[in-house]
Amino acid sequence: MTDAELARDIAAEAGALLLRIQGDCAGGDRGDREANTLILARLREARPDDAILSEESADDLARLDRSRVWIVDPLDGTREFAERRDDWAVHVALAVDGRAESGAVALPKLGLTLSSDAPPPLPAPQAPPRLLVSRTRPSALCIDVADRIGAEPVGMGSAGAKAMAVVRGEAEIYLHTGGQHQWDNCAPVAVALAAGLHASRIDGSPIVYNQRDTSIPDLLICRKEWAETVLAAVKDCAA
């Protein structure tokens, strides 16, 4: 089984578990805990020599000496999960030498799991572009960029849901500032890159994973034809 196939199978299995938990109680804490247990057990069985970085486990810094590190978010969008919304996700990704190499994002409420080995073809873009922002706390910079480029800002829940909306053609741009961690975007970036999208920090620099500091403060995932325009607008609005 390839790494991408493994990521897809585990993400889908964790998603099915989370749907059952949501049906019982919609408890985010229980969902985080039980999905994390499932994912770690599956990864340790299938790839015992690889390191793991999970939002829901203590960080073992021995990972810094490893080339292959699985980076997972068992439940991305705990608030949306508790509210029984559709825009939450499961992230399972493999970073190799700091790059998001393989990954999968499950969208359990939509019955979908998107993976880096079989991304869907990009549909035709919409004009004006739709720019995805945080549903509950969109940053002023993101709104300013949307205004500058003539985009329609659209609020949505989890990072995985927003990134996969761009992959699925439901938006053209996902711009985030204000803080994330490696587990928030490693799997979405792996799938987005495989789909032929642009993915970077908002200064245009590449995203490097398996760093000591898990923080990744900002992110841009978009169609390649919009990357230069958005990056220039970010620079102008931040000046």
N, C-alpha and C positions, 0 to 999 in steps of 0.2 A: 504494500500500500504506500502510495506517495505521501509526502508531507501534506500536500493540499487536500488529498482525499481524507487523510486522517483528521485534519482540521475541520473539514466539512462534516464528517460523520460525528465528531464529538460535539461540534456546535449544534447540530440538529438534535442530537440526543439530549443535550442540556436544555435546549429550547422546549422539547417535549416535556421534560421534567418540570420546567418552569410553568408551562401551561397547566399542568396538573396542580401544582401548588397554587397558582392563581385561582383556579377553580375552587380550591378549598378555602383560601383565606386572603389571597392577594397580598400576602405579607412579604415585603421586600427583603427583610432581614433573613427570613427563612429561605427565600429564593436564592439570595446571594450565597448563603452558607451551603445549601445542599447542591447547588449547581457547581460551586467551587470544588466540593468534595468529589463529585462525579468527574469533572474535567481533569483534576490532578491525578486521580486514580487511573483514568484512561491514558493520559500522557505518560505517566511513570511506567505503566505496563508496556506501552508500545514503543517509547523512546527513553529507556532508562538512563542513557548516557547524556541526555540533554538537560540543560537547566530550565527553570520555570520562574517567571515573574508574574504574579497574580495580584490583582487589587485586593483580594480577600485573604491573602496569606502574608506572613512575615517575610520581608525581603531578605533573601540569602545572598549576600554580596559575593559569594563564590561565583555567581553568574558572570561577574566581570572578567573572569579568566576563561570563559567558555565562548566558543565561536557560535554555537547554536543555542538559542534561548527562546523558549516558548513564552509569549506574552499574552495574557488572557484577562478578559473582563467577564466574569460569569453572568453578570446582569448589568448591562449598560442602560441606564434609564430607570433607576429604582422608583423614582416618583411616578413616571408614566406607568410602570408595572402596577404600582399600588392603586393608581387611578383607573386601571383596566383600559388604558389606551392601547393603540396599536404600535406606537413609535418607541419601542424598547428593543433591545437586541442582545445577542450573545456574541462575544468576540473570542476567536481562537486564532493566534498567528504565530509564525516562526520567524524570528529575526536571525539572519546569518551575517556575522561580521558587521552588525549594526544596521543592516538593511532589512526592510520588511519583505521577506522573500516569498512566503506562502501564507495563506490565511483564508478564513471564512467568517462571514457574518450571518448569523441566523436572525430572521425576523419572524419569530414564531407565530404571532397573531396573524400574519399575512400568509403563513404556510410556505415561507421561502427561506432558502439558505443559499447565499451567493458565495462563490469561492474563486480563488485566484486561478485555478486550473480550467474553469469554464465560465468566464464572465459573459453576461448577455451582450449582444451587439448594441452599440449606442444608437438610439433612435435619433431622428432629426431634432435639432434644438428648437426652442421656442424663442420668439422675440416679442417684447423685450425679455431679457433673461430673468429667471427667477433665482434669487440669492437667499439661501437658507441661513437662518440665524437661530440662536437659542430661543426656545419657546417662552422661557420665563425670565431670562436676563440678557437680552441682546445688547451688545456693547454699542456705545455711541459711535465708535470707529466703523463698525460693520454697517450701521445705518447710514453714516456719512458716505461710505464707499458705494452703497446701493444708490444713494441720491446722485452721486457724481457720475456713475456709469449708466444711469437710467434703468436700474434693475428694480424688480419688484421684490421687496423683502418678504420672506415667508418664514414664520416661526414653526419649529418642529422640535421634538424631544431629543432623544439620545443622539450622540455623535454617530453611532453606527447607522441609525435610521436616516440621518441627514446625508451621510456619505453615500449610502446605498440608494437614496432618492436620486442623486446625481448619476450614479451608475445605471439606474433604471430609466433615466430620461425624464424624471418628474421635476427636475430642476437642473440648472446649468452650473451653478456655483454654490459651494459651501465654504463660508468664511467664518473663522472662529478666532476670537481673542478673549483673554480673560482667564486662561488657565485650563490645561488638561494634563493628563499623565500618559505615559507610554501605552498603558492598556486601553486608554480611551480611543486611540487612533491607529495602532499598529495593524490590526486586522483590516479595518476600513481602508487604510492606505495600501495594503497588499492587494486587496481586491480592486481598488480604484486604478492602481498602476497597471494591473493586468488587463483592465478594461480599456486602457489607452487614455486615461485621464491624466491631468497634471496633479501632482501632490507635492507640497513643499511647506516650509515655514512662510510667514507672510512677508519676509524680506527676500524670498526667493531661494533661500539656502535649503539644502536637502535635510530631511528629518533623519536623525541618527538615533538608533535604538540601542538598548542595553548600556545606557549611561548610568553612572552612579546616582545622579539626581534623576528621579523618575519624571520630573515636571517637563512638560512640553507646552509652553504658554500659548502658542497660537498655531493655526493650521489653515491652509488653503487647499481644497480639492475642487477642481473645476475642469470643464472641457478645455482642451489645449488652446483653442482659438480665443479663449477669454483670459488666459493666464497673464499675458503681458499687460493687458489693460487693467486687470484687477490689481496686480502688483504695483503698477504705476499709481493707481488711485490710492492704494494703501499708503504709499510713500508721501503722496501729496497731502492726504488727509491727516497723516500723523505729524506733518511738519509744523 
